[in-house]
Structures are given as C-alpha cells and as structure tokens.
Amino acid sequence: MSLFAIADLHLSLGEDKPMDIFAGWDNYVERLTKNWNTLVTDDDTVMIAGDISWAMKLEQTYTDFKYIDDLPGKKIFLKGNHDYWWGTKSKIEKFLDNNKLNSINILFNNTYVCDNKAICGTRGWFLENESDADVKVLNREVGRLEMSISEAEKTGLEPVVFLHYPPVYCNT
C-alpha cells in the first residue's frame, strides 16, 4: 500500500474550460491516465490536494469525478481555491454516494487512516495577508487544520498534513 499525492488536476471533462490551451498542458488527461495507471494500484491511496474540477456547481462535477473514481486506488479530496463546486462535506458525500463514486472520500475537518498514518489537512491560505478578509480566511483555515490534526491525534498514528496552499512562500 502506497500513499501518493497530486494537486491541481483542473479537470473540465464535463465543462468547456480546457487546460490544454496553456503551455505544458497538452494531452494532460491522457498523460495523467497513463502515469496513474502505471503507478497506482487498487490497494493505494491518492491524496488529491485541491483544484480538482473547474465545475462551478457540484452537479457539474460528475464527469470529472467519474473519471477519477474509475482510476485505481482510493482517493481523498482536499479543497483547493478553484474548487467553486465545494459545498458542505455532507452534501458532497451524499452526491458521491448517490452517484456510486465509491473510491472518493472528502477531507474536511476530519482525518483518514492510511496504513500507519493519519491523513489530515485543509486548503490553507496566503500567509502574506493584506486585507481583513484574507486574515479572516486564514484564521478559519487554521481552525480547520487544528480540527483535522486533533482528529488525527485521536488515532494514535503519525499525522501527515496536506495543504493546497504551500505553508511558506515569497521570501520566507
């Protein structure tokens, strides 16, 4: 059993927002499929740390989620800044259940056990905040991270933290 991590898939299989208009994104879905199928087995877990689908509403994510669900392994979704479709955890879980997308779980104020590790995390936010709104979002994300780590500690396993935003950048 292995744990893999990837982010920024920016899938738009059911929407008209192709990423291959950008340099380096040519045939990215085909390359992702080939590499995923080469590396990941059904016994593995893949953390998808945000920016999963360009869909604006949860109902529009089905084609992207079905694509991911059909790939090998168990998947854990973490919210990214472009996941505009993200609602409450219960609404997403109901959508996954109703659509029989059984290999996908949502990481949101909780933790998942993977082998001998406790997987936890949150989206995060910019550390260099210039507005009160950014400070508010950062503080909310800190609280979510604390909840997720607290849940991980209850397992007695080593926490492994994932963030969509890097914990440091710029001149730090």
Secondary structure, 3 states (H helix, E strand, C coil): CCEEEECCCCECCCCCCCCCCCCCCCCHHHHHHHHHHHHCCCCCEEEEECCCECCCCHHHHHHHHHHHHHCCCEEEEECCCCCCCCCCHHHHHHHHHHCCCCCEEECCCCCEEECCEEEEEECCCCCCCCCHHHHHHHHHHHHHHHHHHHHHHHCCCEEEEEECCCCCCCCC
